[in-house]
Amino acid sequence: MATHATMLMLHLPSEKMNDLLEMLDGRLAPRCGEHPGFRGLLCLESGVALGRSQVFVVSLWDNATFEEIEDAAEQSANDASEFLGVGVARQSCWILRDIPGHSANTVST
């Protein structure tokens, strides 16, 4: 179960959404995946207003020091800002509950 999360928050012009997904798939996910404490990544879009999407990128971590997570979050925010040409806010959090759903406990055959 994950114990830490980092969030990148940005407002992205709709035409840059494919660039964001390219950056996540080609840069961020592989770099995070190198760390044994990396548990997953979510990219969430919350509405579009005036041609801009509010986007949250959440990475989940376990067995990593807070300093490692902060370093990864800072590097990811800098990469995203440079690659997309937008400002990126970031925040790190402790996960108080991580409750798996039914599909997390099933085995496909």
Legacy VTK file of the C-alpha trace (Angstrom):
# vtk DataFile Version 3.0
C-alpha trace
ASCII
DATASET POLYDATA
POINTS 109 float
0.000 0.000 0.000
1.186 3.479 -0.804
2.201 5.780 2.049
3.035 9.029 0.211
1.628 10.937 -2.739
2.835 13.870 -4.766
0.519 16.081 -6.779
1.339 18.312 -9.692
-1.412 20.813 -10.438
-1.646 22.839 -13.628
-4.027 24.623 -15.961
-3.328 23.429 -19.454
-4.600 24.711 -22.799
-6.725 21.970 -24.364
-4.402 21.724 -27.374
-1.511 20.778 -25.048
-3.250 17.717 -23.541
-1.537 15.310 -25.963
1.827 16.901 -25.081
1.116 16.270 -21.400
0.285 12.614 -22.016
3.412 12.242 -24.151
5.524 13.743 -21.348
3.934 11.439 -18.750
4.417 8.307 -20.862
7.858 9.138 -22.229
9.574 10.932 -19.336
7.815 10.920 -16.015
6.518 7.342 -15.787
9.825 5.727 -16.829
11.810 7.884 -14.372
9.414 7.135 -11.500
9.344 3.463 -12.463
13.086 3.201 -11.789
12.422 3.692 -8.069
11.347 0.515 -6.226
9.017 2.581 -4.022
6.932 3.849 -6.957
3.385 2.446 -6.821
1.546 4.230 -9.606
0.542 7.408 -11.373
-2.837 9.020 -12.035
-3.524 11.885 -14.413
-6.870 13.548 -13.699
-8.675 16.243 -15.672
-11.233 18.331 -13.830
-13.278 20.372 -16.232
-12.501 22.762 -19.020
-13.051 26.503 -18.747
-12.034 29.078 -21.335
-10.165 26.427 -23.316
-8.015 25.342 -20.364
-8.189 22.088 -18.415
-7.404 21.789 -14.737
-5.087 18.786 -14.454
-3.782 16.864 -11.446
-0.949 14.346 -11.768
-0.759 12.149 -8.669
2.101 9.747 -8.038
1.875 7.123 -5.296
4.902 5.977 -3.306
5.884 3.473 -0.644
9.233 2.619 0.957
10.757 5.914 -0.121
12.100 8.710 2.027
10.262 12.005 1.997
13.411 13.606 0.531
13.383 11.164 -2.413
9.733 11.926 -3.053
10.287 15.682 -2.810
13.238 15.464 -5.229
11.143 13.463 -7.706
8.229 15.905 -7.392
10.450 18.948 -7.907
12.138 17.421 -10.948
8.762 16.388 -12.395
7.295 19.860 -11.870
10.312 21.493 -13.509
10.182 19.073 -16.464
6.447 19.611 -16.944
6.756 23.378 -16.743
9.607 23.453 -19.254
8.073 20.900 -21.646
4.533 22.343 -21.592
5.338 26.022 -21.120
2.963 26.436 -18.161
3.328 26.996 -14.442
3.075 23.895 -12.276
2.252 23.817 -8.575
3.209 20.796 -6.514
2.356 19.335 -3.168
3.417 16.225 -1.259
1.083 14.375 1.101
1.031 11.484 3.536
-1.602 8.926 2.605
-3.774 8.275 5.660
-5.845 5.526 4.021
-5.288 3.421 0.915
-8.288 1.132 0.621
-8.152 -1.306 -2.297
-11.310 -2.160 -4.221
-12.530 -5.612 -5.149
-10.594 -5.751 -8.414
-7.315 -5.307 -6.494
-7.940 -8.645 -4.787
-8.939 -10.692 -7.841
-6.711 -12.817 -9.999
-7.467 -13.097 -13.701
-7.090 -16.484 -15.354
LINES 1 110
109 0 1 2 3 4 5 6 7 8 9 10 11 12 13 14 15 16 17 18 19 20 21 22 23 24 25 26 27 28 29 30 31 32 33 34 35 36 37 38 39 40 41 42 43 44 45 46 47 48 49 50 51 52 53 54 55 56 57 58 59 60 61 62 63 64 65 66 67 68 69 70 71 72 73 74 75 76 77 78 79 80 81 82 83 84 85 86 87 88 89 90 91 92 93 94 95 96 97 98 99 100 101 102 103 104 105 106 107 108
